[in-house]
Amino acid sequence: MLTEALEHLVKGIVDSPDDVEVTSTRNRRGELMEVRVNPDDLGRVIGRGGRTAKALRYVINALSDEGSVRVDVIETDR
């Protein structure tokens, strides 16, 4: 559910929603969600001073039942 929620939020922000890809992995420290976007949309997802990325992390952690979820934004070279 968290993966779909994050993907939906990010697709609403970017100009190239078809390039948005969210993957989720588990490790001993918890869940890691990686968001890959078009290089032209990277600034939109991070936001001024990281505000948008911080807001996305806040929302996803609020939706999480298990505690802390790490969200990383990664640029792709498509």
A tleap script that builds the chain and sets N, CA, C and O, in Angstrom:
source leaprc.protein.ff14SB
mol = sequence {
  NMET LEU THR GLU ALA LEU GLU HIE LEU VAL
  LYS GLY ILE VAL ASP SER PRO ASP ASP VAL
  GLU VAL THR SER THR ARG ASN ARG ARG GLY
  GLU LEU MET GLU VAL ARG VAL ASN PRO ASP
  ASP LEU GLY ARG VAL ILE GLY ARG GLY GLY
  ARG THR ALA LYS ALA LEU ARG TYR VAL ILE
  ASN ALA LEU SER ASP GLU GLY SER VAL ARG
  VAL ASP VAL ILE GLU THR ASP CARG
}
set mol.1.N position { 0.806 -1.189 0.000 }
set mol.1.CA position { 0.000 0.000 0.000 }
set mol.1.C position { 0.860 1.269 0.000 }
set mol.1.O position { 0.526 2.242 -0.675 }
set mol.2.N position { 1.949 1.262 0.742 }
set mol.2.CA position { 2.806 2.442 0.812 }
set mol.2.C position { 3.450 2.753 -0.534 }
set mol.2.O position { 3.585 3.915 -0.916 }
set mol.3.N position { 3.842 1.711 -1.239 }
set mol.3.CA position { 4.477 1.911 -2.545 }
set mol.3.C position { 3.520 2.600 -3.507 }
set mol.3.O position { 3.902 3.534 -4.213 }
set mol.4.N position { 2.275 2.135 -3.533 }
set mol.4.CA position { 1.276 2.731 -4.423 }
set mol.4.C position { 0.957 4.166 -4.013 }
set mol.4.O position { 0.773 5.034 -4.866 }
set mol.5.N position { 0.891 4.414 -2.706 }
set mol.5.CA position { 0.603 5.764 -2.221 }
set mol.5.C position { 1.714 6.731 -2.610 }
set mol.5.O position { 1.445 7.835 -3.083 }
set mol.6.N position { 2.963 6.316 -2.412 }
set mol.6.CA position { 4.087 7.176 -2.765 }
set mol.6.C position { 4.142 7.418 -4.273 }
set mol.6.O position { 4.382 8.540 -4.718 }
set mol.7.N position { 3.921 6.377 -5.043 }
set mol.7.CA position { 3.921 6.522 -6.501 }
set mol.7.C position { 2.832 7.502 -6.947 }
set mol.7.O position { 3.074 8.338 -7.818 }
set mol.8.N position { 1.660 7.407 -6.368 }
set mol.8.CA position { 0.552 8.305 -6.704 }
set mol.8.C position { 0.906 9.756 -6.372 }
set mol.8.O position { 0.646 10.654 -7.173 }
set mol.9.N position { 1.486 9.987 -5.216 }
set mol.9.CA position { 1.868 11.340 -4.812 }
set mol.9.C position { 2.921 11.924 -5.747 }
set mol.9.O position { 2.811 13.075 -6.168 }
set mol.10.N position { 3.934 11.136 -6.072 }
set mol.10.CA position { 5.018 11.630 -6.923 }
set mol.10.C position { 4.524 11.884 -8.344 }
set mol.10.O position { 4.917 12.872 -8.964 }
set mol.11.N position { 3.673 11.009 -8.865 }
set mol.11.CA position { 3.145 11.209 -10.225 }
set mol.11.C position { 2.342 12.491 -10.333 }
set mol.11.O position { 2.262 13.079 -11.411 }
set mol.12.N position { 1.746 12.935 -9.236 }
set mol.12.CA position { 1.005 14.186 -9.246 }
set mol.12.C position { 1.894 15.413 -9.253 }
set mol.12.O position { 1.427 16.511 -9.554 }
set mol.13.N position { 3.153 15.248 -8.932 }
set mol.13.CA position { 4.093 16.369 -8.851 }
set mol.13.C position { 4.860 16.574 -10.150 }
set mol.13.O position { 5.129 17.712 -10.534 }
set mol.14.N position { 5.214 15.494 -10.828 }
set mol.14.CA position { 6.154 15.548 -11.948 }
set mol.14.C position { 5.475 15.838 -13.282 }
set mol.14.O position { 4.257 15.717 -13.419 }
set mol.15.N position { 6.295 16.227 -14.267 }
set mol.15.CA position { 5.811 16.449 -15.629 }
set mol.15.C position { 5.790 15.163 -16.445 }
set mol.15.O position { 5.037 15.061 -17.414 }
set mol.16.N position { 6.615 14.170 -16.065 }
set mol.16.CA position { 6.702 12.893 -16.784 }
set mol.16.C position { 6.286 11.751 -15.854 }
set mol.16.O position { 7.142 11.018 -15.359 }
set mol.17.N position { 4.987 11.592 -15.612 }
set mol.17.CA position { 4.547 10.559 -14.665 }
set mol.17.C position { 4.847 9.135 -15.120 }
set mol.17.O position { 4.920 8.228 -14.291 }
set mol.18.N position { 5.022 8.926 -16.417 }
set mol.18.CA position { 5.327 7.577 -16.915 }
set mol.18.C position { 6.727 7.126 -16.503 }
set mol.18.O position { 7.011 5.928 -16.496 }
set mol.19.N position { 7.599 8.063 -16.162 }
set mol.19.CA position { 8.970 7.734 -15.774 }
set mol.19.C position { 9.127 7.478 -14.278 }
set mol.19.O position { 10.220 7.147 -13.820 }
set mol.20.N position { 8.060 7.626 -13.521 }
set mol.20.CA position { 8.133 7.429 -12.073 }
set mol.20.C position { 8.115 5.930 -11.763 }
set mol.20.O position { 7.268 5.185 -12.254 }
set mol.21.N position { 9.069 5.515 -10.939 }
set mol.21.CA position { 9.159 4.116 -10.511 }
set mol.21.C position { 9.506 4.092 -9.027 }
set mol.21.O position { 10.468 4.726 -8.593 }
set mol.22.N position { 8.716 3.357 -8.260 }
set mol.22.CA position { 8.956 3.247 -6.824 }
set mol.22.C position { 9.213 1.784 -6.499 }
set mol.22.O position { 8.408 0.916 -6.837 }
set mol.23.N position { 10.336 1.510 -5.844 }
set mol.23.CA position { 10.652 0.151 -5.414 }
set mol.23.C position { 10.805 0.140 -3.897 }
set mol.23.O position { 11.229 1.123 -3.290 }
set mol.24.N position { 10.456 -0.975 -3.314 }
set mol.24.CA position { 10.519 -1.105 -1.869 }
set mol.24.C position { 11.308 -2.353 -1.504 }
set mol.24.O position { 11.071 -3.428 -2.054 }
set mol.25.N position { 12.241 -2.206 -0.581 }
set mol.25.CA position { 13.018 -3.342 -0.087 }
set mol.25.C position { 13.058 -3.285 1.432 }
set mol.25.O position { 12.940 -2.221 2.040 }
set mol.26.N position { 13.227 -4.454 2.023 }
set mol.26.CA position { 13.339 -4.548 3.481 }
set mol.26.C position { 14.758 -4.939 3.840 }
set mol.26.O position { 15.371 -5.784 3.187 }
set mol.27.N position { 15.266 -4.316 4.881 }
set mol.27.CA position { 16.550 -4.720 5.433 }
set mol.27.C position { 16.425 -4.724 6.947 }
set mol.27.O position { 15.330 -4.523 7.474 }
set mol.28.N position { 17.489 -4.941 7.634 }
set mol.28.CA position { 17.411 -5.064 9.097 }
set mol.28.C position { 17.029 -3.758 9.770 }
set mol.28.O position { 16.549 -3.771 10.904 }
set mol.29.N position { 17.230 -2.639 9.104 }
set mol.29.CA position { 16.894 -1.332 9.679 }
set mol.29.C position { 15.463 -0.906 9.377 }
set mol.29.O position { 15.009 0.125 9.873 }
set mol.30.N position { 14.749 -1.682 8.574 }
set mol.30.CA position { 13.375 -1.332 8.235 }
set mol.30.C position { 13.159 -1.339 6.734 }
set mol.30.O position { 13.851 -2.038 5.994 }
set mol.31.N position { 12.204 -0.563 6.300 }
set mol.31.CA position { 11.833 -0.527 4.893 }
set mol.31.C position { 12.502 0.652 4.200 }
set mol.31.O position { 12.584 1.750 4.750 }
set mol.32.N position { 12.983 0.405 2.974 }
set mol.32.CA position { 13.599 1.431 2.144 }
set mol.32.C position { 12.795 1.540 0.860 }
set mol.32.O position { 12.607 0.552 0.150 }
set mol.33.N position { 12.321 2.744 0.567 }
set mol.33.CA position { 11.588 2.987 -0.664 }
set mol.33.C position { 12.427 3.922 -1.531 }
set mol.33.O position { 12.826 5.003 -1.097 }
set mol.34.N position { 12.685 3.490 -2.758 }
set mol.34.CA position { 13.457 4.299 -3.698 }
set mol.34.C position { 12.538 4.822 -4.784 }
set mol.34.O position { 11.785 4.065 -5.396 }
set mol.35.N position { 12.607 6.119 -5.016 }
set mol.35.CA position { 11.800 6.778 -6.037 }
set mol.35.C position { 12.718 7.186 -7.165 }
set mol.35.O position { 13.664 7.947 -6.962 }
set mol.36.N position { 12.440 6.680 -8.358 }
set mol.36.CA position { 13.220 7.053 -9.541 }
set mol.36.C position { 12.347 7.920 -10.432 }
set mol.36.O position { 11.204 7.577 -10.736 }
set mol.37.N position { 12.911 9.058 -10.847 }
set mol.37.CA position { 12.174 9.998 -11.689 }
set mol.37.C position { 13.047 10.442 -12.852 }
set mol.37.O position { 14.258 10.223 -12.858 }
set mol.38.N position { 12.422 11.061 -13.822 }
set mol.38.CA position { 13.130 11.646 -14.948 }
set mol.38.C position { 14.060 12.741 -14.427 }
set mol.38.O position { 13.683 13.471 -13.510 }
set mol.39.N position { 15.256 12.875 -14.981 }
set mol.39.CA position { 16.185 13.915 -14.517 }
set mol.39.C position { 15.593 15.328 -14.537 }
set mol.39.O position { 15.958 16.162 -13.708 }
set mol.40.N position { 14.688 15.598 -15.473 }
set mol.40.CA position { 14.066 16.921 -15.546 }
set mol.40.C position { 13.106 17.167 -14.384 }
set mol.40.O position { 12.805 18.319 -14.068 }
set mol.41.N position { 12.628 16.112 -13.750 }
set mol.41.CA position { 11.669 16.233 -12.650 }
set mol.41.C position { 12.311 16.138 -11.270 }
set mol.41.O position { 11.621 16.262 -10.258 }
set mol.42.N position { 13.587 15.925 -11.220 }
set mol.42.CA position { 14.263 15.728 -9.933 }
set mol.42.C position { 14.084 16.936 -9.009 }
set mol.42.O position { 13.828 16.773 -7.816 }
set mol.43.N position { 14.215 18.118 -9.547 }
set mol.43.CA position { 14.046 19.325 -8.752 }
set mol.43.C position { 12.644 19.480 -8.202 }
set mol.43.O position { 12.462 19.975 -7.090 }
set mol.44.N position { 11.653 19.061 -8.969 }
set mol.44.CA position { 10.260 19.137 -8.512 }
set mol.44.C position { 10.015 18.213 -7.327 }
set mol.44.O position { 9.312 18.578 -6.385 }
set mol.45.N position { 10.591 17.025 -7.374 }
set mol.45.CA position { 10.356 16.038 -6.315 }
set mol.45.C position { 11.127 16.416 -5.051 }
set mol.45.O position { 10.637 16.194 -3.943 }
set mol.46.N position { 12.308 16.974 -5.198 }
set mol.46.CA position { 13.089 17.373 -4.026 }
set mol.46.C position { 12.547 18.674 -3.443 }
set mol.46.O position { 12.398 18.799 -2.227 }
set mol.47.N position { 12.254 19.632 -4.301 }
set mol.47.CA position { 11.698 20.898 -3.842 }
set mol.47.C position { 12.766 21.851 -3.319 }
set mol.47.O position { 13.925 21.477 -3.141 }
set mol.48.N position { 12.352 23.072 -3.082 }
set mol.48.CA position { 13.272 24.099 -2.595 }
set mol.48.C position { 13.711 23.765 -1.177 }
set mol.48.O position { 12.894 23.688 -0.259 }
set mol.49.N position { 14.993 23.571 -1.019 }
set mol.49.CA position { 15.524 23.228 0.295 }
set mol.49.C position { 15.114 21.842 0.768 }
set mol.49.O position { 15.224 21.536 1.956 }
set mol.50.N position { 14.645 21.006 -0.138 }
set mol.50.CA position { 14.240 19.650 0.228 }
set mol.50.C position { 12.862 19.555 0.859 }
set mol.50.O position { 12.514 18.527 1.441 }
set mol.51.N position { 12.076 20.619 0.750 }
set mol.51.CA position { 10.757 20.644 1.408 }
set mol.51.C position { 9.798 19.602 0.870 }
set mol.51.O position { 9.096 18.952 1.645 }
set mol.52.N position { 9.753 19.432 -0.436 }
set mol.52.CA position { 8.817 18.465 -1.015 }
set mol.52.C position { 9.202 17.049 -0.624 }
set mol.52.O position { 8.338 16.259 -0.243 }
set mol.53.N position { 10.484 16.714 -0.713 }
set mol.53.CA position { 10.945 15.379 -0.325 }
set mol.53.C position { 10.661 15.126 1.148 }
set mol.53.O position { 10.262 14.024 1.525 }
set mol.54.N position { 10.863 16.132 1.975 }
set mol.54.CA position { 10.590 15.992 3.403 }
set mol.54.C position { 9.102 15.756 3.648 }
set mol.54.O position { 8.735 14.942 4.495 }
set mol.55.N position { 8.248 16.459 2.915 }
set mol.55.CA position { 6.803 16.273 3.051 }
set mol.55.C position { 6.382 14.878 2.609 }
set mol.55.O position { 5.528 14.257 3.244 }
set mol.56.N position { 6.977 14.379 1.521 }
set mol.56.CA position { 6.669 13.016 1.066 }
set mol.56.C position { 7.073 11.997 2.129 }
set mol.56.O position { 6.326 11.058 2.407 }
set mol.57.N position { 8.239 12.178 2.715 }
set mol.57.CA position { 8.696 11.273 3.780 }
set mol.57.C position { 7.748 11.325 4.978 }
set mol.57.O position { 7.436 10.292 5.570 }
set mol.58.N position { 7.298 12.510 5.329 }
set mol.58.CA position { 6.401 12.678 6.463 }
set mol.58.C position { 5.078 11.939 6.225 }
set mol.58.O position { 4.590 11.237 7.111 }
set mol.59.N position { 4.508 12.097 5.044 }
set mol.59.CA position { 3.233 11.445 4.719 }
set mol.59.C position { 3.385 9.932 4.728 }
set mol.59.O position { 2.543 9.233 5.291 }
set mol.60.N position { 4.433 9.420 4.122 }
set mol.60.CA position { 4.639 7.972 4.058 }
set mol.60.C position { 4.871 7.406 5.452 }
set mol.60.O position { 4.350 6.337 5.769 }
set mol.61.N position { 5.624 8.083 6.277 }
set mol.61.CA position { 5.831 7.603 7.645 }
set mol.61.C position { 4.539 7.655 8.454 }
set mol.61.O position { 4.322 6.812 9.324 }
set mol.62.N position { 3.685 8.629 8.177 }
set mol.62.CA position { 2.397 8.698 8.861 }
set mol.62.C position { 1.481 7.549 8.454 }
set mol.62.O position { 0.694 7.063 9.266 }
set mol.63.N position { 1.580 7.114 7.200 }
set mol.63.CA position { 0.760 6.001 6.710 }
set mol.63.C position { 1.294 4.633 7.136 }
set mol.63.O position { 0.559 3.645 7.120 }
set mol.64.N position { 2.552 4.577 7.510 }
set mol.64.CA position { 3.198 3.310 7.837 }
set mol.64.C position { 2.713 2.769 9.179 }
set mol.64.O position { 2.587 3.509 10.155 }
set mol.65.N position { 2.448 1.481 9.209 }
set mol.65.CA position { 2.045 0.805 10.438 }
set mol.65.C position { 3.251 0.363 11.253 }
set mol.65.O position { 3.135 0.128 12.456 }
set mol.66.N position { 4.398 0.248 10.613 }
set mol.66.CA position { 5.559 -0.390 11.226 }
set mol.66.C position { 6.597 0.583 11.764 }
set mol.66.O position { 7.642 0.152 12.251 }
set mol.67.N position { 6.344 1.848 11.691 }
set mol.67.CA position { 7.332 2.802 12.185 }
set mol.67.C position { 8.041 3.518 11.055 }
set mol.67.O position { 7.410 3.932 10.083 }
set mol.68.N position { 9.333 3.664 11.176 }
set mol.68.CA position { 10.108 4.477 10.254 }
set mol.68.C position { 10.317 3.797 8.902 }
set mol.68.O position { 10.700 2.630 8.820 }
set mol.69.N position { 10.054 4.561 7.853 }
set mol.69.CA position { 10.294 4.126 6.476 }
set mol.69.C position { 11.233 5.144 5.858 }
set mol.69.O position { 10.993 6.349 5.943 }
set mol.70.N position { 12.296 4.668 5.237 }
set mol.70.CA position { 13.256 5.558 4.583 }
set mol.70.C position { 12.846 5.733 3.125 }
set mol.70.O position { 12.565 4.754 2.434 }
set mol.71.N position { 12.810 6.978 2.658 }
set mol.71.CA position { 12.444 7.286 1.271 }
set mol.71.C position { 13.616 8.022 0.634 }
set mol.71.O position { 14.029 9.077 1.115 }
set mol.72.N position { 14.155 7.458 -0.456 }
set mol.72.CA position { 15.257 8.086 -1.193 }
set mol.72.C position { 14.792 8.427 -2.597 }
set mol.72.O position { 14.107 7.632 -3.239 }
set mol.73.N position { 15.162 9.608 -3.077 }
set mol.73.CA position { 14.854 10.030 -4.434 }
set mol.73.C position { 16.104 9.842 -5.271 }
set mol.73.O position { 17.176 10.337 -4.924 }
set mol.74.N position { 15.959 9.112 -6.395 }
set mol.74.CA position { 17.108 8.756 -7.235 }
set mol.74.C position { 16.844 9.238 -8.658 }
set mol.74.O position { 15.757 9.031 -9.197 }
set mol.75.N position { 17.840 9.881 -9.263 }
set mol.75.CA position { 17.747 10.339 -10.633 }
set mol.75.C position { 18.051 9.175 -11.582 }
set mol.75.O position { 18.976 8.399 -11.339 }
set mol.76.N position { 17.279 9.055 -12.653 }
set mol.76.CA position { 17.556 8.031 -13.656 }
set mol.76.C position { 18.065 8.696 -14.927 }
set mol.76.O position { 17.792 9.869 -15.182 }
set mol.77.N position { 18.794 7.943 -15.708 }
set mol.77.CA position { 19.345 8.440 -16.978 }
set mol.77.C position { 18.644 7.783 -18.145 }
set mol.77.O position { 19.279 7.106 -18.954 }
set mol.78.N position { 17.348 7.974 -18.241 }
set mol.78.CA position { 16.568 7.358 -19.334 }
set mol.78.C position { 16.652 8.162 -20.584 }
set mol.78.O position { 16.060 7.792 -21.597 }
savepdb mol mol.pdb
quit
